[in-house]
Structure formats: C-alpha cells, structure tokens
Amino acid sequence: MSTINSELQNKLKKAAAVKAADYVKDGMIVGLGSGSTVTMLVDELGRRVQEDGLNFTGVSTSISTAKQAESLGIKISDLDSIDTIDLTIDGADQVDSDFNGIKGGGGNLFWEKIVAANSKKLIWIVDQSKIVDRIGAFPLAVDVEPFGSHHVLKKFSDAGFNPVVRTDKNGKIFKTDSNNIILDLHLHKINDPDKLSNALINTVGVVEHGLFLNAVNEVVVGKEGAPQIMINSKAHPSYQ
Ligand SMILES: O=C(CO)[C@H](O)[C@H](O)COP(=O)(O)O
C-alpha cells in the first residue's frame, strides 16, 4: 500500500466520490455504503438533489449514512421494501488486481455485504493508496455475535490470525449497528483469500467477514491527475 499524506488522500477520495456520483440517475434505487469516502459521495449527491433536482432513492448500509443522507434531502428506503438495488456505491480498505477487497474499516461490513448481495452492480470509491498487489496489510474485520465470542477469539488466536477486539475512541468495545462485536485480524498478507473466507464463515459465531472477493464491478480510483476507472468484466461474487 503506497503511503500518501492525509490531505492528498482526502482530495483523491473526494475526486473519486464526485466522479462516482455521475453514475446515479433519476429513478434509480442506489445502495449507499459507509465510511469517509461515502460521506463525501453523499454530500455530493445531496447537493445534486437540492440544486439539480436529482431524484433517486437510497438504501443505506449504516445508521450514520442514512442519517446523513436524510439530513441532505435524499430519500431513504428500507431494504425489505424494495425488490432490487440498481447500483451500490461503497468504499473499501484495500483492493488487489483480481478485484479482491477488504472492507470493514468502519465496522459496517455486514450490512454492506447484505446491500451488495442485493444489488445489480457494485462500485467502490477509493484513493490510489488502497490499490495493492496483495490484500492483507489492512486488518481484516470479522463481525462476531457477542455470545460466546471469547471462544471465537481463541480459535482465531490458535489459527495464528492475531485477532484484536475492536474498541471505540473511548476504549469501550465497539458495537456494530446490529450490536455485534468486531475482531480485527492482523494477517499482514492473505495468500489464499477464498480459503480464508471459507474458514471464517464456517466458524460458528462469525456473522460475516470483510473479504469481498471478485464482487465489485467497477472501482473508481482517485489518482493524482484524474480518477481512473478499473472495470471487472468477470465479477462473480461468492456471496450471492
Ligand atoms: O468498509 C467500510 C466501512 O465498514 C468503508 O467503506 C471502508 O473502511 C473505507 O472507509 P474510508 O472511505 O473511510 O476510507
């Protein structure tokens, strides 16, 4: 992962977010992801709703995105009230050249995966520092049911996954919007993402994990100069 300063990173995130806003057209049902890059996207979409009369309905992957969108005049619908989502735009923590990604830096991976699994198209918005040869340097978030979670932690430790219970800025155990906990796996590199994905999801107590393998259709990458679009013509998400 190349390192860039946070000012440049935010500029590149914003450029990707503004570019991705062009994908949203009148009448669409649009999945709205979570995280700082999506916050910039929602700001831009809110501006287009208010100034240009853009008319679409959002389905949110988190309580915070829903609140932000509604405060900007974007209509938000419940996932169970709609048939299918035309397009979901979300952030990501790392993406490799096989379009394998890590998500969950903000802890919303479970709802993000549900929304992605019910979308016709998935787009990620990232800055250039997140494009890597091999995923794994970013800690992999695993959403875990609190009941019996000590045993899941032990199993992950025994497997050499270096799990850490995520805490919030006050040092309290972080809780997801579903009231689950997050174990961050410090793996450094992931040699076989499919094998790891199967091992994690087959561990009783694991609700979901942050590996999104070959699931994304397009990645809008904020780069110095102009955003670049990576197209995955062979997307085939394992979770559908
Ligand atoms: O997966 C996510 C939240 O669960 C985010 O989309 C991901 O962490 C990227 O966040 P940011 O845009 O703040 O860098």
The ligand as an SDF file (V2000), in Angstrom:
LIG
                    3D

 14 13  0  0  0  0  0  0  0  0999 V2000
  -15.8770   -0.7870    4.7030 O   0  0  0  0  0  0  0  0  0  0  0  0
  -16.0670    0.3090    5.1680 C   0  0  0  0  0  0  0  0  0  0  0  0
  -16.8330    0.5290    6.4080 C   0  0  0  0  0  0  0  0  0  0  0  0
  -17.1880   -0.6920    7.0030 O   0  0  0  0  0  0  0  0  0  0  0  0
  -15.5330    1.5130    4.4790 C   0  0  0  0  0  0  0  0  0  0  0  0
  -16.1580    1.6310    3.2440 O   0  0  0  0  0  0  0  0  0  0  0  0
  -14.0500    1.3660    4.3300 C   0  0  0  0  0  0  0  0  0  0  0  0
  -13.4970    1.1880    5.6230 O   0  0  0  0  0  0  0  0  0  0  0  0
  -13.4200    2.6000    3.6640 C   0  0  0  0  0  0  0  0  0  0  0  0
  -13.5350    3.6850    4.5240 O   0  0  0  0  0  0  0  0  0  0  0  0
  -12.9860    5.1310    4.1660 P   0  0  0  0  0  0  0  0  0  0  0  0
  -13.7490    5.6090    2.9790 O   0  0  0  0  0  0  0  0  0  0  0  0
  -13.2660    5.9440    5.4130 O   0  0  0  0  0  0  0  0  0  0  0  0
  -11.5120    5.0260    3.8930 O   0  0  0  0  0  0  0  0  0  0  0  0
  1  2  2  0
  2  3  1  0
  2  5  1  0
  3  4  1  0
  5  6  1  0
  5  7  1  0
  7  8  1  0
  7  9  1  0
  9 10  1  0
 10 11  1  0
 11 12  2  0
 11 13  1  0
 11 14  1  0
M  END
$$$$
